[in-house]
Amino acid sequence: MKNAQRNNQMQINTASMADIAFLLLIFFMITTTIVNDKGLSLLLPPEQSNIVPVEIHEKNLFKIQVNSDDKIMVEGETRENLHGIRHEISEFILNYGRNKALSESPEKAIVSIKTNRGTSQEMFIKVLDEVKAAYYQIYADRTGLTPAEYRNLYLSIPEKKRLFEKGRKGIPMNISIAEPSN
């Protein structure tokens, strides 16, 4: 009698459980979205094996420093905000040697950004945006466009590409981003 009761116990069919598990796995693989980290799109110079050190005169270097408290120092002067920095950068770049304290020429002018390891990413991006905006303002002024129009030129159209190159001719976007300090 005991043997008859043991044989009547319920059993679970595990073959269908494997099917359900695979269906759930496929469902979650299809419906899950993986968040991609976004970064800054910067065009870095190509790696060079034989780097020749270039002497840079102090007057050709426009220095912007940001400390860990997001306080800004421009050319040794402490600032509360970035107001007016575009004009100063443009004046520095387009000096052409007139003012002996500023850059000799646009080709030699370098805008240097140095941060501290504690500097917020938001402040770094604000500073970088202001520097780039100064360059794009110069390029746009040379072509008679607004900075937004200049940045949105379609380079696949030959006429627009010539206009783009006209704006940049002789004025490279020399931005140096120094290694953060402690």
Backbone bond lengths (Angstrom), bond angles and torsions (degrees), N, CA, C in turn:
res aa  C-N    CA-C-N  psi(-1)  N-CA   C-N-CA  omega(-1)  CA-C   N-CA-C  phi
1 M - - - 1.432 - - 1.521 111.11 -
2 K 1.336 114.63 -36.05 1.451 118.14 179.63 1.523 111.07 -66.70
3 N 1.307 117.29 -36.31 1.467 120.69 179.52 1.523 111.29 -65.60
4 A 1.290 117.47 -33.87 1.456 121.23 -179.79 1.524 110.97 -68.67
5 Q 1.329 117.46 -34.73 1.466 120.52 179.48 1.533 111.27 -71.89
6 R 1.305 117.83 -36.06 1.472 121.29 -179.63 1.518 111.17 -65.70
7 N 1.296 118.20 -37.48 1.457 121.96 -178.59 1.522 112.27 -71.83
8 N 1.323 117.80 -22.31 1.460 121.21 -178.38 1.532 113.06 -87.36
9 Q 1.329 119.09 1.51 1.467 120.62 180.00 1.519 109.81 -66.22
10 M 1.326 114.72 148.10 1.461 120.07 -177.03 1.526 110.43 -75.49
11 Q 1.316 115.76 141.27 1.458 121.97 176.63 1.519 108.88 -121.28
12 I 1.328 115.39 147.11 1.460 120.57 179.44 1.517 108.06 -100.61
13 N 1.320 115.71 132.30 1.453 120.98 179.14 1.534 108.08 -79.59
14 T 1.310 117.89 110.71 1.474 121.95 -175.64 1.516 112.77 -84.76
15 A 1.284 120.09 -11.36 1.466 122.05 179.70 1.528 110.55 -64.85
16 S 1.316 117.71 -41.80 1.464 120.00 179.87 1.529 111.15 -72.81
17 M 1.328 118.92 -25.76 1.468 121.47 177.52 1.529 110.99 -65.77
18 A 1.303 117.18 -37.17 1.467 120.55 177.86 1.521 110.05 -65.52
19 D 1.325 116.95 -39.99 1.470 120.46 177.28 1.523 110.89 -61.44
20 I 1.318 116.90 -44.41 1.466 121.38 -179.84 1.529 110.24 -64.61
21 A 1.328 117.12 -41.14 1.468 120.63 179.36 1.525 110.73 -61.61
22 F 1.315 117.80 -43.55 1.468 120.73 178.80 1.524 111.54 -67.24
23 L 1.327 117.31 -38.02 1.463 119.91 176.87 1.529 111.01 -63.16
24 L 1.335 116.94 -42.36 1.466 120.14 177.15 1.528 111.26 -64.51
25 L 1.316 116.29 -40.81 1.465 120.55 178.43 1.526 110.62 -60.64
26 I 1.303 117.58 -46.36 1.469 121.92 178.92 1.524 110.31 -64.37
27 F 1.332 117.35 -41.55 1.461 120.97 179.03 1.529 110.91 -58.68
28 F 1.327 117.64 -48.19 1.460 120.37 -178.12 1.527 112.26 -70.07
29 M 1.314 117.18 -31.50 1.469 119.74 176.75 1.523 110.72 -66.59
30 I 1.312 117.21 -37.01 1.467 121.21 -178.15 1.527 111.31 -77.07
31 T 1.321 117.35 -40.98 1.467 120.22 -173.34 1.522 114.08 -86.35
32 T 1.311 118.31 -17.02 1.463 120.47 -178.98 1.520 110.20 -78.30
33 T 1.323 115.18 133.68 1.466 119.44 174.76 1.520 107.97 -108.18
34 I 1.296 115.07 134.17 1.455 120.79 179.25 1.517 107.32 -97.45
35 V 1.315 115.73 123.65 1.457 120.87 -178.20 1.525 108.67 -76.02
36 N 1.324 114.72 125.08 1.458 119.41 176.89 1.514 109.05 -89.35
37 D 1.320 116.71 131.97 1.454 120.17 175.02 1.509 108.67 -69.71
38 K 1.309 115.43 135.92 1.452 119.61 178.74 1.516 108.15 -104.36
39 G 1.290 115.40 145.83 1.452 120.73 178.69 1.510 109.85 -130.51
40 L 1.292 115.20 -170.52 1.458 121.02 177.70 1.514 108.87 -86.00
41 S 1.305 116.14 134.82 1.461 118.79 176.99 1.525 108.22 -91.11
42 L 1.297 114.81 100.93 1.459 121.46 179.49 1.515 108.80 -119.97
43 L 1.299 115.87 137.81 1.449 120.93 175.82 1.521 107.39 -88.70
44 L 1.307 115.93 108.40 1.457 120.67 -179.06 1.515 110.02 -87.88
45 P 1.324 116.66 149.17 1.466 118.41 178.12 1.525 110.05 -67.61
46 P 1.327 116.95 152.95 1.466 118.87 179.42 1.527 110.78 -66.07
47 E 1.325 115.12 150.46 1.458 120.10 179.44 1.528 109.13 -69.59
48 Q 1.310 115.10 132.97 1.461 120.13 179.94 1.520 109.05 -117.97
49 S 1.320 115.05 136.78 1.462 118.74 -178.29 1.529 111.74 -82.17
50 N 1.315 117.24 -37.82 1.469 119.81 -178.96 1.527 109.26 -110.30
51 I 1.328 115.59 86.13 1.457 121.41 -178.16 1.521 109.05 -85.42
52 V 1.316 114.43 123.71 1.459 120.55 177.71 1.527 107.30 -98.69
53 P 1.342 117.53 120.95 1.464 118.95 179.90 1.532 110.91 -64.45
54 V 1.314 115.06 134.21 1.455 121.26 -179.40 1.522 108.15 -108.29
55 E 1.310 115.85 134.39 1.459 119.75 178.62 1.527 108.89 -79.69
56 I 1.314 115.46 124.88 1.461 121.11 179.85 1.522 107.77 -113.55
57 H 1.325 115.31 121.43 1.458 119.45 177.63 1.521 109.33 -72.45
58 E 1.305 115.20 142.96 1.457 122.12 -177.98 1.531 111.97 -56.72
59 K 1.328 117.07 -34.61 1.468 119.38 -177.62 1.532 112.36 -71.88
60 N 1.327 117.78 -16.10 1.466 121.67 177.72 1.528 112.41 -90.41
61 L 1.327 116.62 6.04 1.462 122.03 -176.29 1.530 110.01 -116.88
62 F 1.317 116.50 117.10 1.469 122.63 175.85 1.518 106.30 -98.30
63 K 1.330 117.53 111.06 1.468 121.55 -171.66 1.523 112.12 -99.39
64 I 1.326 113.93 129.47 1.466 121.76 173.23 1.522 106.31 -123.36
65 Q 1.327 116.21 123.24 1.460 120.84 179.71 1.522 109.41 -122.10
66 V 1.333 115.44 142.37 1.462 121.28 178.38 1.522 107.25 -129.86
67 N 1.350 116.49 125.59 1.462 118.94 -178.76 1.526 111.32 -90.05
68 S 1.319 116.29 -176.08 1.469 120.67 -175.04 1.526 112.85 -69.90
69 D 1.335 117.69 -15.68 1.467 121.52 176.14 1.526 111.63 -94.73
70 D 1.339 116.71 11.45 1.470 124.10 -178.64 1.525 112.83 63.58
71 K 1.322 116.84 26.55 1.468 121.99 174.18 1.521 107.43 -85.38
72 I 1.326 115.79 139.37 1.462 121.47 -173.12 1.519 110.60 -105.46
73 M 1.328 115.27 139.50 1.456 121.63 173.56 1.524 106.92 -128.13
74 V 1.338 116.07 120.54 1.456 121.98 -179.89 1.519 107.97 -115.50
75 E 1.320 115.60 118.88 1.466 121.64 179.88 1.530 111.41 51.82
76 G 1.336 116.20 42.26 1.457 121.53 177.13 1.516 115.05 80.80
77 E 1.321 117.88 1.74 1.464 123.52 -178.75 1.520 109.88 -108.82
78 T 1.326 117.71 126.28 1.461 121.14 178.88 1.525 109.78 -72.86
79 R 1.335 115.69 138.35 1.466 122.00 -178.85 1.518 109.72 -125.82
80 E 1.316 114.84 150.03 1.468 120.79 174.73 1.525 110.98 -83.41
81 N 1.353 115.68 -32.12 1.465 119.88 -178.42 1.529 108.88 -151.43
82 L 1.314 116.03 -174.98 1.467 121.21 -176.97 1.525 112.87 -93.71
83 H 1.314 117.56 10.86 1.461 121.75 -177.83 1.533 110.65 -59.22
84 G 1.318 116.08 127.82 1.459 121.66 176.18 1.517 115.50 86.45
85 I 1.322 117.10 -2.80 1.466 119.24 -175.71 1.531 112.00 -71.09
86 R 1.323 118.15 -31.30 1.475 120.64 178.62 1.522 110.42 -60.85
87 H 1.324 115.27 -45.43 1.464 119.52 -179.59 1.529 110.53 -63.36
88 E 1.333 117.13 -42.14 1.467 120.93 179.69 1.526 111.19 -63.18
89 I 1.315 117.01 -41.49 1.469 120.72 179.13 1.523 109.87 -65.65
90 S 1.325 117.19 -43.91 1.472 120.59 178.50 1.522 110.95 -60.77
91 E 1.315 116.21 -44.11 1.467 121.22 178.63 1.528 110.51 -61.85
92 F 1.321 116.43 -41.01 1.465 121.96 179.22 1.527 110.89 -63.85
93 I 1.323 116.78 -46.28 1.467 121.27 -176.52 1.522 111.43 -69.38
94 L 1.324 117.11 -43.81 1.466 121.93 -174.08 1.528 112.96 -91.28
95 N 1.310 118.03 23.49 1.467 122.05 -178.03 1.525 112.96 -68.61
96 Y 1.326 117.27 -38.33 1.474 123.73 -177.94 1.531 111.92 52.34
97 G 1.336 116.84 35.15 1.465 121.10 174.65 1.513 115.87 79.67
98 R 1.327 119.51 3.26 1.470 121.09 -178.94 1.521 111.37 -65.81
99 N 1.328 116.92 -50.50 1.458 121.78 177.91 1.525 107.11 -94.87
100 K 1.317 116.98 120.01 1.477 121.42 -175.13 1.528 112.87 -64.81
101 A 1.337 118.00 -19.61 1.465 121.06 -179.45 1.530 112.31 -83.15
102 L 1.342 116.97 -14.25 1.467 120.85 -177.60 1.525 110.58 -106.13
103 S 1.312 117.23 -176.85 1.467 122.18 -173.84 1.522 112.69 -61.91
104 E 1.336 113.91 153.49 1.464 120.60 179.21 1.523 111.21 -73.98
105 S 1.339 116.47 -40.53 1.464 121.51 -178.22 1.529 109.10 -158.11
106 P 1.336 117.22 160.97 1.469 119.52 178.70 1.532 113.11 -60.75
107 E 1.343 117.24 -31.76 1.468 119.89 179.54 1.527 111.72 -65.82
108 K 1.331 117.02 -31.85 1.464 120.93 -177.45 1.525 112.85 -93.99
109 A 1.316 117.78 -12.63 1.465 121.71 -177.90 1.526 110.49 -71.19
110 I 1.321 115.86 129.58 1.468 122.13 178.73 1.523 108.21 -128.50
111 V 1.323 116.13 130.11 1.459 121.28 174.94 1.525 106.53 -100.43
112 S 1.329 115.88 117.62 1.464 121.53 -176.05 1.525 110.33 -105.17
113 I 1.330 115.52 129.72 1.464 121.79 176.63 1.520 107.34 -114.28
114 K 1.327 115.91 121.67 1.464 120.74 178.47 1.521 107.80 -125.69
115 T 1.318 115.57 128.78 1.460 121.09 -179.56 1.518 110.31 -118.84
116 N 1.304 114.76 171.25 1.449 122.88 174.05 1.521 106.96 -103.12
117 R 1.305 118.24 157.01 1.471 120.08 -178.90 1.531 112.32 -60.31
118 G 1.323 117.81 -25.03 1.460 121.29 179.79 1.515 114.20 -87.55
119 T 1.324 117.87 -1.65 1.467 121.66 179.52 1.524 109.38 -64.51
120 S 1.322 115.86 136.22 1.468 118.70 -179.99 1.525 110.10 -71.79
121 Q 1.316 115.07 150.25 1.461 120.54 178.69 1.525 109.99 -63.55
122 E 1.318 116.60 -35.00 1.464 121.39 179.38 1.533 111.05 -60.54
123 M 1.333 117.32 -44.47 1.465 120.47 -179.61 1.523 110.94 -67.89
124 F 1.332 116.97 -40.55 1.466 119.97 178.02 1.526 110.36 -59.49
125 I 1.320 116.75 -44.36 1.464 120.88 -179.38 1.524 110.82 -65.97
126 K 1.339 117.75 -38.65 1.469 120.45 177.10 1.527 110.89 -60.50
127 V 1.330 116.15 -45.28 1.467 120.46 -179.69 1.526 109.89 -64.25
128 L 1.319 117.13 -47.80 1.463 121.19 179.89 1.532 110.97 -60.73
129 D 1.321 117.34 -40.79 1.469 121.06 178.09 1.523 111.53 -62.83
130 E 1.326 117.47 -40.03 1.466 120.77 179.37 1.527 110.97 -65.61
131 V 1.325 116.45 -40.76 1.467 120.27 179.31 1.524 109.80 -64.88
132 K 1.326 116.70 -47.44 1.466 120.06 178.96 1.525 111.11 -63.58
133 A 1.329 117.05 -38.25 1.468 120.81 179.32 1.524 110.79 -62.51
134 A 1.330 117.02 -36.24 1.471 120.18 177.67 1.526 110.09 -63.71
135 Y 1.323 116.93 -44.88 1.468 120.17 178.07 1.529 110.90 -63.21
136 Y 1.334 117.47 -45.86 1.462 120.03 -179.09 1.530 111.73 -65.45
137 Q 1.327 117.29 -30.67 1.465 120.13 175.73 1.530 109.89 -65.59
138 I 1.330 116.68 -41.74 1.470 121.03 177.56 1.528 109.68 -61.76
139 Y 1.328 116.78 -48.76 1.469 121.00 -179.09 1.531 110.91 -60.95
140 A 1.324 116.15 -42.95 1.464 120.35 -178.85 1.527 110.83 -65.80
141 D 1.326 117.45 -41.59 1.464 120.99 178.99 1.525 111.27 -61.23
142 R 1.313 116.61 -36.86 1.465 120.35 -179.19 1.524 112.37 -70.68
143 T 1.321 117.24 -23.81 1.467 120.68 -178.42 1.524 113.03 -103.87
144 G 1.331 117.09 -7.28 1.458 120.44 -179.25 1.514 113.67 79.94
145 L 1.315 116.84 19.98 1.464 121.83 179.19 1.522 109.85 -110.93
146 T 1.315 115.93 170.32 1.462 119.61 170.15 1.530 107.07 -83.06
147 P 1.340 117.91 159.10 1.472 118.53 177.75 1.530 113.38 -56.40
148 A 1.323 117.36 -38.09 1.476 120.34 179.51 1.526 110.92 -65.59
149 E 1.327 116.98 -41.72 1.466 120.34 178.54 1.527 110.52 -65.27
150 Y 1.324 116.32 -40.18 1.467 119.80 -179.59 1.527 110.94 -63.51
151 R 1.328 116.75 -43.76 1.467 120.57 -178.32 1.523 112.24 -68.37
152 N 1.327 117.32 -22.91 1.466 121.02 -177.78 1.521 113.38 -99.93
153 L 1.327 117.55 15.98 1.464 120.08 177.81 1.524 109.71 -65.57
154 Y 1.334 116.27 135.69 1.462 121.15 177.46 1.523 108.23 -84.13
155 L 1.319 116.49 109.74 1.461 121.00 -175.95 1.521 112.67 -74.43
156 S 1.316 117.75 -9.64 1.465 120.10 177.94 1.533 111.24 -76.81
157 I 1.316 116.61 -17.67 1.465 121.17 176.84 1.527 107.49 -91.82
158 P 1.341 118.20 120.37 1.475 120.99 -174.67 1.531 114.43 -54.18
159 E 1.313 117.59 -40.32 1.470 120.66 -179.53 1.532 110.95 -64.12
160 K 1.323 116.60 -41.56 1.469 121.59 179.59 1.528 110.58 -69.34
161 K 1.330 116.39 -35.73 1.459 120.25 178.61 1.528 110.45 -66.02
162 R 1.337 117.54 -39.98 1.471 120.85 177.05 1.528 110.68 -62.89
163 L 1.317 116.57 -39.90 1.458 121.43 177.84 1.529 110.46 -64.10
164 F 1.325 116.15 -42.26 1.466 122.10 177.74 1.528 110.31 -60.86
165 E 1.324 116.62 -47.07 1.467 121.12 -179.18 1.522 111.61 -67.55
166 K 1.327 117.05 -33.33 1.468 121.09 177.19 1.531 110.04 -61.41
167 G 1.319 116.67 -41.66 1.460 121.16 179.59 1.511 112.70 -64.16
168 R 1.318 117.62 -38.28 1.467 122.42 -175.64 1.524 113.93 -89.19
169 K 1.313 117.33 -13.69 1.464 120.75 -173.69 1.532 111.11 -57.82
170 G 1.314 115.05 122.25 1.458 121.30 176.64 1.514 115.12 79.02
171 I 1.331 116.89 -1.10 1.469 120.02 179.65 1.530 108.79 -131.92
172 P 1.324 117.06 82.77 1.466 118.82 178.51 1.531 110.83 -71.93
173 M 1.313 115.99 150.27 1.463 120.61 178.08 1.528 108.20 -82.69
174 N 1.327 115.72 84.33 1.463 121.93 -177.94 1.522 109.66 -89.81
175 I 1.322 115.55 93.96 1.465 121.39 177.95 1.521 107.32 -117.47
176 S 1.318 115.48 123.40 1.458 121.13 178.62 1.522 108.27 -106.08
177 I 1.324 116.05 122.54 1.460 120.94 176.72 1.524 106.42 -107.80
178 A 1.324 115.22 105.11 1.461 121.01 -175.60 1.522 110.94 -76.56
179 E 1.313 114.98 156.06 1.462 121.85 177.09 1.527 108.76 -62.07
180 P 1.342 118.37 130.87 1.472 119.59 -179.56 1.526 111.70 -60.75
181 S 1.319 115.66 145.68 1.465 120.51 178.44 1.521 109.39 -103.62
182 N 1.304 116.13 167.19 1.475 121.00 -179.17 1.493 112.01 -82.92
